[in-house]
Amino acid sequence: MQVKVYTPKVIEIPNDYLPVLAKRAAERLGQRAKELSATRGHLVRQAVQDGLLREFDDLISPDGTVDLVCDPGMEIPLEYEGHTLSLNELLEELKNRQGWGEIQTREAA
């Protein structure tokens, strides 16, 4: 029997990399980036694909996708001032560099 197990691990991605990761994730998703809510998972999976988190290289499948989930149960959308951000909106906020610390995840109900 094979069972996929996800174990918690804390990682650090320098803030300076976030705009580039958001841009590359949005480019990969194309038009869907306008509708999809941005999540930490988008940024982390892109960091893995870009080789910034080498300890997760074994999670990259032959087709280039990354089998990694950042939030248990579901990936929680990122919010800024009470508004759920799309990947494109996140990219704009990061470009403006206004209040990255204020971009937070929505509290799970």
VENWOLIN-V710257 format. One record per backbone hydrogen bond with DSSP energy under -0.5 kcal/mol. NH is the residue of the N-H (numbers start at 1). CO is the residue of the C=O. If there is no record, write none. Layout:
((NH CO) (NH CO))
//
This chain:
((7 5) (17 14) (18 14) (18 15) (19 15) (21 17) (22 18) (23 19) (24 20) (25 21) (26 22) (27 23) (28 24) (29 25) (30 26) (32 29) (33 30) (34 31) (35 32) (36 32) (38 85) (40 76) (43 39) (44 40) (45 41) (46 42) (47 43) (48 44) (49 45) (50 46) (51 48) (52 47) (53 47) (56 53) (57 54) (59 56) (60 57) (61 59) (61 65) (64 61) (67 59) (67 65) (68 66) (74 72) (76 74) (78 38) (79 104) (80 83) (83 80) (85 78) (87 33) (87 36) (88 33) (90 86) (91 87) (92 88) (93 89) (94 90) (95 91) (96 92) (97 93) (98 93) (99 97) (102 99) (103 99) (103 100) (104 79) (104 102) (106 77))
//
